[in-house]
Amino acid sequence: MPEHASFLTLILAHFKDTLEHNTNLLGASIVGKVPPTWHSFEPLAASLFVFALVIVLAVVARARLANADEAVIPDDTLTLRTFAEAFLSFFYDLAKSAMDADRAKRYFPLIGTAATFVFFSNVLALIPGMPVATSNLNVTLGCGIVVFLWFNAYGLMTNGWSYVAHLAGPKWWLAPLIFPIELISLCVRPITLGVRLMINMAVDHLILGLFMGLVALLVPIPLMLLGILVVVVQTMVFTLLTCVYIGLATDDTHEEAH
């Protein structure tokens, strides 16, 4: 995504001096040793914007469920409530396809949160001038790390030492060979989650922005339709991988095998 492409840039520009001072305190980035600028705060501000947007939509949808008698009757048309129900039901079914229903229900707060954040962050890419948090590697890699920490925590809470022991393979004499490979495979997961999502959304937003700048009417419509497909697919891929990683980590066969 090109820099200075959203309304957040104009807002953050009013706090340029303060932000520049704060970036100097942070120092250069770990990867690439690139010195940050005040524009480096834009992905964080975009994430907070998505967070605030989701909270507002959740409060509005929750208000429709305050009356229990009316809540059991589905709406005749597409409303925010019906969209939220269909959206969360779809990803709950996706979670059940990767693990059993009990675990899907237990771990759905993380799965549903990941799906919601990624989806609404991606959708903003279809609106010119809106910030796209998921086109920045810092944000997507952060999402991948959060998922990585939680599914490992779930695995340890469910299987204890067996979760770590299964990385060494079925036989102790294979451990020197298998354990490094399994450990590398495990640690690469947050990177693949973050990089895949960032690249797809950054390229999609860049191409759409270029065509919108060249021709504002009619021509970008096919690209916007393709963008919708990219938004849906990338949300599904990120969420499905999250479900698969949690399902593998909490599988009780680890405990039985050891």
C-alpha positions in Angstrom: 0.0 0.0 0.0 1.5 3.4 -0.9 2.1 5.8 1.9 -0.1 8.8 2.6 -3.1 7.0 1.0 -5.7 7.4 3.8 -7.5 10.0 5.8 -5.5 8.9 8.9 -2.5 10.5 7.3 -4.1 13.9 7.4 -5.1 13.4 11.1 -1.7 12.1 12.2 0.0 15.0 10.3 -1.4 17.4 13.0 0.6 15.4 15.6 3.7 15.1 13.5 6.2 16.6 15.9 5.0 14.5 18.9 5.0 11.3 16.8 8.5 12.0 15.4 9.8 12.4 19.0 8.2 9.1 20.0 9.6 7.3 17.0 13.1 8.5 17.9 12.7 6.9 21.3 11.7 3.6 19.6 14.8 3.3 17.4 15.2 1.4 14.2 13.2 -1.6 13.3 14.5 -5.1 14.2 14.1 -6.4 10.6 16.1 -4.3 8.1 17.2 -1.6 10.7 14.9 0.9 9.1 14.4 4.1 11.1 10.7 4.7 11.8 8.9 8.0 10.9 5.7 9.5 12.0 4.0 7.6 9.2 4.9 4.4 11.1 2.0 5.0 13.5 -0.6 4.8 10.7 -0.9 1.0 10.7 -1.4 1.1 14.5 -4.0 3.9 14.1 -5.7 1.8 11.4 -5.9 -1.2 13.7 -7.4 1.0 16.4 -9.9 2.3 13.9 -11.0 -1.2 13.0 -11.2 -2.1 16.7 -13.5 0.9 17.4 -15.6 0.2 14.3 -16.1 -3.5 15.4 -17.0 -2.4 18.9 -19.6 0.1 17.7 -21.1 -2.5 15.3 -21.2 -5.1 18.1 -23.0 -2.8 20.5 -25.6 -1.9 17.8 -26.1 -5.6 17.0 -26.2 -6.6 20.7 -28.9 -4.0 21.3 -31.2 -5.9 18.8 -31.0 -8.9 21.1 -32.0 -7.1 24.3 -35.6 -8.1 23.9 -35.6 -11.9 24.1 -39.1 -12.2 22.6 -38.1 -10.2 19.5 -34.6 -11.7 19.3 -35.9 -15.2 18.5 -37.7 -13.9 15.4 -35.2 -13.5 12.5 -35.3 -10.2 10.5 -36.9 -10.3 7.1 -34.2 -8.3 5.4 -30.4 -8.2 5.6 -29.6 -6.2 8.8 -26.5 -5.8 10.9 -27.9 -8.5 13.2 -28.5 -11.0 10.5 -25.1 -10.3 9.0 -23.4 -10.8 12.3 -25.3 -14.1 12.9 -24.5 -15.4 9.4 -20.8 -14.3 9.6 -20.1 -15.8 13.0 -22.1 -19.0 12.2 -20.1 -19.5 9.0 -16.8 -19.3 10.9 -18.1 -21.4 13.8 -19.0 -24.1 11.2 -15.5 -23.7 9.8 -14.0 -24.2 13.2 -16.1 -27.4 13.7 -14.8 -28.7 10.4 -11.2 -28.5 11.8 -12.0 -29.8 15.3 -14.9 -31.2 17.3 -17.9 -29.0 18.3 -16.8 -28.7 22.0 -13.3 -27.4 21.1 -14.8 -25.1 18.4 -17.1 -23.5 21.1 -14.3 -23.3 23.7 -11.8 -21.6 21.4 -14.2 -19.6 19.2 -13.5 -16.3 21.1 -10.0 -16.3 19.5 -11.2 -17.7 16.2 -14.1 -15.3 15.9 -12.0 -12.3 16.9 -9.3 -13.2 14.3 -12.0 -13.6 11.6 -13.7 -10.3 12.5 -10.6 -8.2 12.7 -9.1 -9.6 9.4 -12.4 -9.3 7.6 -13.2 -5.7 8.5 -9.6 -4.7 8.0 -9.7 -6.2 4.5 -13.0 -4.7 3.6 -11.7 -1.2 4.1 -9.3 -1.9 1.2 -12.4 -1.6 -1.1 -13.1 2.0 0.0 -10.8 4.6 -1.4 -9.1 6.7 1.2 -9.7 4.3 4.0 -6.8 2.8 6.0 -5.9 -0.9 5.5 -4.3 -2.3 8.6 -3.7 -5.7 7.1 -1.6 -4.3 4.3 1.2 -3.7 6.8 3.5 -6.5 7.9 3.8 -5.3 11.5 0.0 -5.7 11.9 -0.4 -9.0 10.1 2.7 -10.5 11.8 1.3 -9.3 15.1 -1.9 -11.2 14.4 0.1 -14.3 13.5 2.1 -14.0 16.7 -1.0 -13.7 18.9 -2.5 -16.8 17.2 0.9 -18.6 17.7 1.1 -17.8 21.4 -2.5 -18.8 22.1 -2.6 -22.1 20.2 0.6 -23.1 21.9 -0.9 -22.1 25.3 -4.0 -24.1 24.5 -1.9 -27.1 23.6 0.1 -26.9 26.8 -3.1 -26.5 28.9 -4.8 -29.4 27.2 -1.9 -31.9 26.8 0.8 -30.7 29.2 4.3 -32.0 28.6 2.9 -34.4 25.9 2.4 -31.4 23.6 6.1 -30.6 23.7 7.1 -34.3 23.7 5.3 -35.0 20.4 7.6 -32.6 18.6 10.4 -35.1 19.2 8.7 -37.9 17.2 7.4 -41.3 18.2 10.8 -42.7 19.2 13.3 -41.1 21.4 16.2 -42.0 19.1 14.6 -40.0 16.4 14.4 -36.8 18.5 17.7 -35.3 17.4 16.5 -35.4 13.8 12.8 -34.7 14.1 12.7 -32.2 17.0 14.6 -29.4 15.1 12.5 -29.9 12.0 9.2 -29.8 14.0 10.4 -26.8 16.0 11.2 -24.8 12.9 7.9 -25.8 11.3 6.1 -24.6 14.4 7.9 -21.3 14.6 7.4 -20.5 10.9 3.6 -20.6 11.3 3.1 -17.0 12.5 5.4 -15.8 9.7 3.4 -17.6 7.1 0.1 -16.3 8.5 1.3 -12.7 8.6 3.3 -12.6 5.3 0.5 -14.3 3.2 -2.2 -11.9 4.5 0.0 -8.8 4.1 1.2 -9.5 0.6 -2.3 -10.3 -0.8 -4.0 -7.3 0.8 -1.1 -4.8 0.0 -1.1 -5.9 -3.7 -4.9 -5.8 -3.9 -5.1 -2.3 -2.4 -2.3 -1.0 -4.5 -3.8 -2.2 -7.8 -7.2 -0.9 -6.9 -5.7 2.4 -5.9 -3.8 2.8 -9.1 -6.8 2.1 -11.3 -9.0 4.4 -9.2 -6.4 7.1 -9.7 -6.3 6.5 -13.5 -10.0 6.0 -14.2 -12.5 6.7 -11.4 -15.7 5.4 -13.1 -16.7 2.0 -14.4 -13.2 0.5 -15.2 -12.2 -0.2 -11.6 -15.5 -2.1 -11.0 -14.2 -5.5 -12.1 -11.2 -5.0 -9.9 -13.4 -4.2 -7.0 -15.4 -7.4 -7.6 -12.1 -9.2 -7.6 -11.1 -7.4 -4.5 -14.2 -8.7 -2.7 -13.2 -12.2 -3.6 -9.7 -11.5 -2.2 -11.2 -10.1 1.0 -13.3 -13.2 1.6 -10.6 -15.7 0.6 -7.9 -14.2 2.7 -10.2 -14.0 5.7 -11.1 -17.6 5.3 -7.5 -18.7 4.8 -6.3 -16.9 7.9 -9.2 -18.2 10.0 -9.0 -21.7 8.7 -5.3 -21.9 9.4 -6.0 -20.6 12.9 -8.5 -23.4 13.4 -6.2 -26.0 12.1 -3.3 -24.9 14.3 -5.6 -24.9 17.4 -7.1 -28.3 16.4 -3.6 -29.8 16.1 -2.4 -28.3 19.3 -5.4 -29.5 21.4 -5.7 -32.9 19.9 -5.7 -35.4 22.8 -3.8 -38.0 20.7 -0.6 -36.3 21.8 -1.3 -37.4 25.4 -2.3 -40.9 24.3 0.9 -41.3 22.2 3.1 -40.6 25.2 
